[in-house]
């Protein structure tokens, strides 16, 4: 138990946690802005399709158009200072709550997007962590060095990520048993999804038919899917295992795009797996280049 606690609370640099704040906040901002046309239109929000979920279960009827736009507008507005680390102790909890409300409301009109759940959970962890002790707007010199208070939030975010995959894998085995690895259930899912897209005029996979004609391909994909999902917790034990698992999990989502034309942006851009790695290094390089550019510009104008 002591070794487990020591590993959980092992020190990490403040910049690593700050990098996650910037990545998660920046992604949420872009994601919400890209979805603005959906929020602005009324066609996606028919009252008959409203089934409030989770924390919004108390709603008896949909929000007005103005209320809907105020909700997503508040989420977008709060995402900016959250990402920048400005007034973080106040802004971060507000942003996490509003993001939870906005995406829950969005999912109350359709099938829940579980990768959005992961985004919200990561934002909640960051909201209660000292994620603005480095790389924040209007801040001082930042944290002195690695500390355990920067390590446990990263490990919690990583644990949440692998748990979502584990739950998905166990759900497959619970519903279909090990027979799920035969590939028949996967073939049926791919066929139904592409047929629905064909009938509705939505983009469908150009290669799905090829895979459906070769059952051994789908059998291999089904086995790989279960291995990736059920084996997800192994990623927490070593960085090399984490790298292998993250590549495999990313490949799984790429396969979903190829075979079903379904895009899950959060894992596809790699942010779902970022807490497992030294994610501050690319941002530190960018930050260093920006700082040197400012110094050179200052010397020129002096």
SEDRENVO-916240 format. One record per residue (C-alpha): residue number from 0; residue in one letter; x, y, z. Coordinates in nm, 3 decimals, decimal comma. Layout:
+-----+------+---------+---------+---------+
! pos ! code !       X !       Y !       Z !
+-----+------+---------+---------+---------+
! NUM !    A !       X !       Y !       Z !
...
+-----+------+---------+---------+---------+
END
This chain:
+-----+------+---------+---------+---------+
! pos ! code !       X !       Y !       Z !
+-----+------+---------+---------+---------+
!   0 !    X !   0,000 !   0,000 !   0,000 !
!   1 !    X !   0,285 !   0,239 !   0,083 !
!   2 !    X !   0,441 !   0,183 !  -0,259 !
!   3 !    X !   0,106 !   0,251 !  -0,423 !
!   4 !    X !   0,058 !   0,575 !  -0,228 !
!   5 !    X !   0,415 !   0,683 !  -0,297 !
!   6 !    X !   0,359 !   0,630 !  -0,669 !
!   7 !    X !   0,025 !   0,811 !  -0,662 !
!   8 !    X !   0,167 !   1,115 !  -0,482 !
!   9 !    X !   0,504 !   1,118 !  -0,659 !
!  10 !    X !   0,614 !   1,475 !  -0,739 !
!  11 !    X !   0,554 !   1,624 !  -1,082 !
!  12 !    X !   0,647 !   1,964 !  -1,227 !
!  13 !    X !   0,388 !   2,241 !  -1,213 !
!  14 !    X !   0,439 !   2,291 !  -1,586 !
!  15 !    X !   0,301 !   1,944 !  -1,660 !
!  16 !    X !  -0,025 !   2,014 !  -1,483 !
!  17 !    X !  -0,038 !   2,359 !  -1,641 !
!  18 !    X !   0,011 !   2,199 !  -1,982 !
!  19 !    X !  -0,295 !   1,984 !  -1,921 !
!  20 !    X !  -0,491 !   2,296 !  -1,825 !
!  21 !    X !  -0,393 !   2,464 !  -2,151 !
!  22 !    X !  -0,461 !   2,156 !  -2,363 !
!  23 !    X !  -0,797 !   2,070 !  -2,206 !
!  24 !    X !  -0,916 !   2,431 !  -2,191 !
!  25 !    X !  -0,801 !   2,503 !  -2,546 !
!  26 !    X !  -0,969 !   2,191 !  -2,679 !
!  27 !    X !  -1,295 !   2,271 !  -2,498 !
!  28 !    X !  -1,291 !   2,625 !  -2,637 !
!  29 !    X !  -1,238 !   2,509 !  -2,996 !
!  30 !    X !  -1,489 !   2,225 !  -2,958 !
!  31 !    X !  -1,763 !   2,456 !  -2,831 !
!  32 !    X !  -1,698 !   2,718 !  -3,098 !
!  33 !    X !  -1,708 !   2,456 !  -3,375 !
!  34 !    X !  -2,042 !   2,334 !  -3,239 !
!  35 !    X !  -2,194 !   2,683 !  -3,230 !
!  36 !    X !  -2,397 !   2,633 !  -3,551 !
!  37 !    X !  -2,566 !   2,336 !  -3,386 !
!  38 !    X !  -2,649 !   2,543 !  -3,078 !
!  39 !    X !  -2,776 !   2,831 !  -3,292 !
!  40 !    X !  -3,011 !   2,612 !  -3,498 !
!  41 !    X !  -3,347 !   2,494 !  -3,372 !
!  42 !    X !  -3,370 !   2,179 !  -3,584 !
!  43 !    X !  -3,152 !   1,975 !  -3,349 !
!  44 !    X !  -3,355 !   2,069 !  -3,041 !
!  45 !    X !  -3,707 !   1,938 !  -3,104 !
!  46 !    X !  -3,897 !   1,916 !  -2,776 !
!  47 !    X !  -4,008 !   1,558 !  -2,840 !
!  48 !    X !  -3,644 !   1,444 !  -2,843 !
!  49 !    X !  -3,556 !   1,601 !  -2,508 !
!  50 !    X !  -3,453 !   1,347 !  -2,244 !
!  51 !    X !  -3,262 !   1,531 !  -1,969 !
!  52 !    X !  -2,964 !   1,339 !  -1,833 !
!  53 !    X !  -2,772 !   1,330 !  -1,507 !
!  54 !    X !  -2,744 !   1,666 !  -1,332 !
!  55 !    X !  -3,009 !   1,815 !  -1,564 !
!  56 !    X !  -3,265 !   1,549 !  -1,481 !
!  57 !    X !  -3,467 !   1,807 !  -1,289 !
!  58 !    X !  -3,560 !   1,993 !  -1,610 !
!  59 !    X !  -3,921 !   1,940 !  -1,711 !
!  60 !    X !  -3,883 !   2,108 !  -2,049 !
!  61 !    X !  -3,603 !   2,237 !  -2,274 !
!  62 !    X !  -3,441 !   2,574 !  -2,224 !
!  63 !    X !  -3,555 !   2,860 !  -2,440 !
!  64 !    X !  -3,334 !   2,949 !  -2,736 !
!  65 !    X !  -3,196 !   3,240 !  -2,537 !
!  66 !    X !  -3,123 !   3,019 !  -2,238 !
!  67 !    X !  -2,952 !   2,765 !  -2,462 !
!  68 !    X !  -2,728 !   3,027 !  -2,620 !
!  69 !    X !  -2,652 !   3,182 !  -2,280 !
!  70 !    X !  -2,537 !   2,841 !  -2,156 !
!  71 !    X !  -2,297 !   2,769 !  -2,441 !
!  72 !    X !  -2,188 !   3,134 !  -2,449 !
!  73 !    X !  -2,095 !   3,119 !  -2,081 !
!  74 !    X !  -1,898 !   2,799 !  -2,140 !
!  75 !    X !  -1,704 !   2,960 !  -2,426 !
!  76 !    X !  -1,642 !   3,279 !  -2,229 !
!  77 !    X !  -1,514 !   3,090 !  -1,923 !
!  78 !    X !  -1,294 !   2,860 !  -2,133 !
!  79 !    X !  -1,068 !   3,152 !  -2,224 !
!  80 !    X !  -0,955 !   3,257 !  -1,872 !
!  81 !    X !  -0,950 !   2,890 !  -1,767 !
!  82 !    X !  -0,699 !   2,814 !  -2,041 !
!  83 !    X !  -0,494 !   3,124 !  -1,959 !
!  84 !    X !  -0,497 !   3,048 !  -1,586 !
!  85 !    X !  -0,644 !   3,388 !  -1,499 !
!  86 !    X !  -0,825 !   3,415 !  -1,161 !
!  87 !    X !  -0,806 !   3,038 !  -1,163 !
!  88 !    X !  -0,946 !   2,960 !  -0,819 !
!  89 !    X !  -1,271 !   3,130 !  -0,914 !
!  90 !    X !  -1,287 !   3,070 !  -1,288 !
!  91 !    X !  -1,186 !   2,702 !  -1,296 !
!  92 !    X !  -1,473 !   2,563 !  -1,084 !
!  93 !    X !  -1,723 !   2,784 !  -1,268 !
!  94 !    X !  -1,593 !   2,666 !  -1,604 !
!  95 !    X !  -1,609 !   2,299 !  -1,504 !
!  96 !    X !  -1,968 !   2,333 !  -1,382 !
!  97 !    X !  -2,085 !   2,526 !  -1,688 !
!  98 !    X !  -1,907 !   2,286 !  -1,923 !
!  99 !    X !  -2,076 !   1,996 !  -1,743 !
! 100 !    X !  -2,415 !   2,165 !  -1,782 !
! 101 !    X !  -2,361 !   2,257 !  -2,148 !
! 102 !    X !  -2,242 !   1,917 !  -2,267 !
! 103 !    X !  -2,500 !   1,736 !  -2,055 !
! 104 !    X !  -2,771 !   1,949 !  -2,217 !
! 105 !    X !  -2,628 !   1,876 !  -2,562 !
! 106 !    X !  -2,630 !   1,502 !  -2,488 !
! 107 !    X !  -2,988 !   1,518 !  -2,362 !
! 108 !    X !  -3,100 !   1,534 !  -2,726 !
! 109 !    X !  -2,918 !   1,233 !  -2,864 !
! 110 !    X !  -2,706 !   0,932 !  -2,781 !
! 111 !    X !  -2,457 !   1,036 !  -2,507 !
! 112 !    X !  -2,106 !   1,099 !  -2,636 !
! 113 !    X !  -1,889 !   0,929 !  -2,377 !
! 114 !    X !  -1,570 !   1,101 !  -2,493 !
! 115 !    X !  -1,738 !   1,428 !  -2,393 !
! 116 !    X !  -1,779 !   1,276 !  -2,047 !
! 117 !    X !  -1,402 !   1,226 !  -2,036 !
! 118 !    X !  -1,341 !   1,588 !  -2,134 !
! 119 !    X !  -1,571 !   1,709 !  -1,855 !
! 120 !    X !  -1,416 !   1,478 !  -1,594 !
! 121 !    X !  -1,067 !   1,601 !  -1,685 !
! 122 !    X !  -1,186 !   1,961 !  -1,657 !
! 123 !    X !  -1,334 !   1,890 !  -1,313 !
! 124 !    X !  -1,006 !   1,742 !  -1,187 !
! 125 !    X !  -0,814 !   2,043 !  -1,317 !
! 126 !    X !  -1,065 !   2,277 !  -1,153 !
! 127 !    X !  -0,983 !   2,145 !  -0,805 !
! 128 !    X !  -0,608 !   2,120 !  -0,866 !
! 129 !    X !  -0,336 !   2,391 !  -0,860 !
! 130 !    X !  -0,314 !   2,383 !  -1,239 !
! 131 !    X !  -0,236 !   2,755 !  -1,273 !
! 132 !    X !   0,081 !   2,765 !  -1,063 !
! 133 !    X !   0,279 !   2,785 !  -1,387 !
! 134 !    X !   0,224 !   2,930 !  -1,735 !
! 135 !    X !  -0,056 !   3,161 !  -1,635 !
! 136 !    X !  -0,142 !   3,509 !  -1,753 !
! 137 !    X !  -0,052 !   3,778 !  -1,502 !
! 138 !    X !   0,129 !   3,530 !  -1,280 !
! 139 !    X !   0,461 !   3,550 !  -1,102 !
! 140 !    X !   0,765 !   3,330 !  -1,160 !
! 141 !    X !   0,564 !   3,013 !  -1,095 !
! 142 !    X !   0,627 !   2,711 !  -0,878 !
! 143 !    X !   0,975 !   2,640 !  -0,742 !
! 144 !    X !   0,993 !   2,279 !  -0,857 !
! 145 !    X !   0,823 !   1,939 !  -0,872 !
! 146 !    X !   0,573 !   1,872 !  -0,596 !
! 147 !    X !   0,326 !   1,599 !  -0,507 !
! 148 !    X !   0,034 !   1,840 !  -0,536 !
! 149 !    X !   0,100 !   1,856 !  -0,911 !
! 150 !    X !   0,136 !   1,480 !  -0,948 !
! 151 !    X !  -0,183 !   1,332 !  -0,808 !
! 152 !    X !  -0,421 !   1,527 !  -1,039 !
! 153 !    X !  -0,233 !   1,395 !  -1,343 !
! 154 !    X !  -0,255 !   1,039 !  -1,215 !
! 155 !    X !  -0,623 !   1,082 !  -1,136 !
! 156 !    X !  -0,686 !   1,207 !  -1,490 !
! 157 !    X !  -0,492 !   0,910 !  -1,629 !
! 158 !    X !  -0,687 !   0,671 !  -1,407 !
! 159 !    X !  -1,015 !   0,821 !  -1,527 !
! 160 !    X !  -0,908 !   0,775 !  -1,889 !
! 161 !    X !  -0,818 !   0,407 !  -1,853 !
! 162 !    X !  -1,130 !   0,344 !  -1,644 !
! 163 !    X !  -1,354 !   0,463 !  -1,928 !
! 164 !    X !  -1,193 !   0,209 !  -2,159 !
! 165 !    X !  -1,210 !  -0,066 !  -1,898 !
! 166 !    X !  -1,583 !  -0,003 !  -1,844 !
! 167 !    X !  -1,642 !  -0,020 !  -2,220 !
! 168 !    X !  -1,456 !  -0,350 !  -2,244 !
! 169 !    X !  -1,632 !  -0,507 !  -1,947 !
! 170 !    X !  -1,968 !  -0,394 !  -2,085 !
! 171 !    X !  -1,896 !  -0,577 !  -2,411 !
! 172 !    X !  -1,807 !  -0,895 !  -2,224 !
! 173 !    X !  -2,108 !  -0,861 !  -1,994 !
! 174 !    X !  -2,351 !  -0,829 !  -2,284 !
! 175 !    X !  -2,193 !  -1,072 !  -2,528 !
! 176 !    X !  -1,945 !  -1,274 !  -2,328 !
! 177 !    X !  -1,624 !  -1,387 !  -2,491 !
! 178 !    X !  -1,834 !  -1,458 !  -2,801 !
! 179 !    X !  -1,800 !  -1,084 !  -2,870 !
! 180 !    X !  -1,447 !  -1,159 !  -2,989 !
! 181 !    X !  -1,588 !  -1,373 !  -3,274 !
! 182 !    X !  -1,647 !  -1,050 !  -3,464 !
! 183 !    X !  -2,015 !  -1,110 !  -3,537 !
! 184 !    X !  -2,137 !  -0,841 !  -3,297 !
! 185 !    X !  -1,886 !  -0,594 !  -3,438 !
! 186 !    X !  -1,991 !  -0,679 !  -3,793 !
! 187 !    X !  -2,356 !  -0,621 !  -3,705 !
! 188 !    X !  -2,274 !  -0,287 !  -3,543 !
! 189 !    X !  -2,073 !  -0,169 !  -3,844 !
! 190 !    X !  -2,341 !  -0,286 !  -4,090 !
! 191 !    X !  -2,629 !  -0,121 !  -3,905 !
! 192 !    X !  -2,443 !   0,206 !  -3,859 !
! 193 !    X !  -2,344 !   0,231 !  -4,225 !
! 194 !    X !  -2,694 !   0,132 !  -4,340 !
! 195 !    X !  -2,843 !   0,406 !  -4,123 !
! 196 !    X !  -2,600 !   0,657 !  -4,272 !
! 197 !    X !  -2,682 !   0,541 !  -4,625 !
! 198 !    X !  -3,057 !   0,578 !  -4,568 !
! 199 !    X !  -3,020 !   0,922 !  -4,409 !
! 200 !    X !  -2,777 !   1,050 !  -4,672 !
! 201 !    X !  -2,493 !   1,092 !  -4,422 !
! 202 !    X !  -2,130 !   1,012 !  -4,511 !
! 203 !    X !  -2,055 !   0,642 !  -4,473 !
! 204 !    X !  -1,739 !   0,435 !  -4,469 !
! 205 !    X !  -1,600 !   0,353 !  -4,815 !
! 206 !    X !  -1,426 !   0,038 !  -4,687 !
! 207 !    X !  -1,684 !  -0,107 !  -4,448 !
! 208 !    X !  -1,820 !  -0,345 !  -4,713 !
! 209 !    X !  -1,473 !  -0,491 !  -4,770 !
! 210 !    X !  -1,430 !  -0,568 !  -4,402 !
! 211 !    X !  -1,782 !  -0,710 !  -4,373 !
! 212 !    X !  -1,701 !  -0,957 !  -4,652 !
! 213 !    X !  -1,395 !  -1,086 !  -4,465 !
! 214 !    X !  -1,497 !  -1,208 !  -4,122 !
! 215 !    X !  -1,142 !  -1,286 !  -4,014 !
! 216 !    X !  -1,054 !  -0,917 !  -4,034 !
! 217 !    X !  -1,339 !  -0,824 !  -3,802 !
! 218 !    X !  -1,251 !  -1,111 !  -3,569 !
! 219 !    X !  -0,902 !  -0,970 !  -3,534 !
! 220 !    X !  -1,037 !  -0,621 !  -3,474 !
! 221 !    X !  -1,284 !  -0,749 !  -3,214 !
! 222 !    X !  -1,009 !  -0,928 !  -3,023 !
! 223 !    X !  -0,784 !  -0,622 !  -3,041 !
! 224 !    X !  -1,067 !  -0,400 !  -2,916 !
! 225 !    X !  -1,128 !  -0,614 !  -2,608 !
! 226 !    X !  -0,755 !  -0,639 !  -2,534 !
! 227 !    X !  -0,713 !  -0,260 !  -2,558 !
! 228 !    X !  -1,015 !  -0,186 !  -2,341 !
! 229 !    X !  -0,980 !  -0,453 !  -2,073 !
! 230 !    X !  -0,603 !  -0,412 !  -2,064 !
! 231 !    X !  -0,622 !  -0,033 !  -2,024 !
! 232 !    X !  -0,519 !  -0,029 !  -1,652 !
! 233 !    X !  -0,175 !  -0,165 !  -1,748 !
! 234 !    X !  -0,098 !   0,181 !  -1,886 !
! 235 !    X !  -0,079 !   0,313 !  -1,529 !
! 236 !    X !   0,215 !   0,095 !  -1,429 !
! 237 !    X !   0,494 !   0,200 !  -1,667 !
! 238 !    X !   0,551 !   0,475 !  -1,921 !
! 239 !    X !   0,644 !   0,226 !  -2,195 !
! 240 !    X !   0,327 !   0,030 !  -2,135 !
! 241 !    X !   0,140 !   0,360 !  -2,144 !
! 242 !    X !   0,295 !   0,444 !  -2,482 !
! 243 !    X !   0,206 !   0,106 !  -2,632 !
! 244 !    X !  -0,148 !   0,123 !  -2,496 !
! 245 !    X !  -0,206 !   0,483 !  -2,604 !
! 246 !    X !  -0,097 !   0,405 !  -2,960 !
! 247 !    X !  -0,325 !   0,101 !  -2,966 !
! 248 !    X !  -0,619 !   0,296 !  -2,822 !
! 249 !    X !  -0,563 !   0,578 !  -3,071 !
! 250 !    X !  -0,554 !   0,320 !  -3,349 !
! 251 !    X !  -0,886 !   0,186 !  -3,224 !
! 252 !    X !  -1,046 !   0,529 !  -3,265 !
! 253 !    X !  -0,888 !   0,567 !  -3,607 !
! 254 !    X !  -1,048 !   0,235 !  -3,699 !
! 255 !    X !  -1,386 !   0,368 !  -3,587 !
! 256 !    X !  -1,340 !   0,661 !  -3,826 !
! 257 !    X !  -1,242 !   0,432 !  -4,115 !
! 258 !    X !  -1,514 !   0,170 !  -4,063 !
! 259 !    X !  -1,802 !   0,379 !  -3,930 !
! 260 !    X !  -1,718 !   0,742 !  -4,018 !
! 261 !    X !  -1,758 !   0,834 !  -3,651 !
! 262 !    X !  -1,511 !   1,085 !  -3,509 !
! 263 !    X !  -1,430 !   1,112 !  -3,138 !
! 264 !    X !  -1,211 !   1,426 !  -3,135 !
! 265 !    X !  -1,080 !   1,417 !  -2,777 !
! 266 !    X !  -0,893 !   1,086 !  -2,806 !
! 267 !    X !  -0,812 !   1,131 !  -3,175 !
! 268 !    X !  -0,608 !   1,445 !  -3,106 !
! 269 !    X !  -0,437 !   1,257 !  -2,823 !
! 270 !    X !  -0,562 !   1,460 !  -2,528 !
! 271 !    X !  -0,730 !   1,162 !  -2,362 !
! 272 !    X !  -0,385 !   1,008 !  -2,318 !
! 273 !    X !  -0,182 !   1,321 !  -2,243 !
! 274 !    X !  -0,191 !   1,277 !  -1,859 !
! 275 !    X !   0,012 !   0,958 !  -1,902 !
! 276 !    X !   0,311 !   1,144 !  -2,049 !
! 277 !    X !   0,540 !   1,444 !  -2,009 !
! 278 !    X !   0,296 !   1,662 !  -2,196 !
! 279 !    X !   0,469 !   1,983 !  -2,089 !
! 280 !    X !   0,768 !   1,929 !  -2,318 !
! 281 !    X !   0,612 !   2,040 !  -2,650 !
! 282 !    X !   0,451 !   2,340 !  -2,481 !
! 283 !    X !   0,776 !   2,423 !  -2,304 !
! 284 !    X !   0,949 !   2,434 !  -2,642 !
! 285 !    X !   0,681 !   2,666 !  -2,780 !
! 286 !    X !   0,695 !   2,880 !  -2,465 !
! 287 !    X !   1,073 !   2,906 !  -2,490 !
! 288 !    X !   1,061 !   3,011 !  -2,854 !
! 289 !    X !   0,794 !   3,272 !  -2,777 !
! 290 !    X !   0,996 !   3,410 !  -2,484 !
! 291 !    X !   1,314 !   3,436 !  -2,694 !
! 292 !    X !   1,118 !   3,611 !  -2,969 !
! 293 !    X !   0,989 !   3,864 !  -2,717 !
! 294 !    X !   1,340 !   3,922 !  -2,584 !
! 295 !    X !   1,479 !   3,981 !  -2,934 !
! 296 !    X !   1,191 !   4,212 !  -3,016 !
! 297 !    X !   1,256 !   4,406 !  -2,695 !
! 298 !    X !   1,623 !   4,454 !  -2,784 !
! 299 !    X !   1,533 !   4,576 !  -3,132 !
! 300 !    X !   1,280 !   4,833 !  -3,010 !
! 301 !    X !   1,501 !   4,949 !  -2,719 !
+-----+------+---------+---------+---------+
END
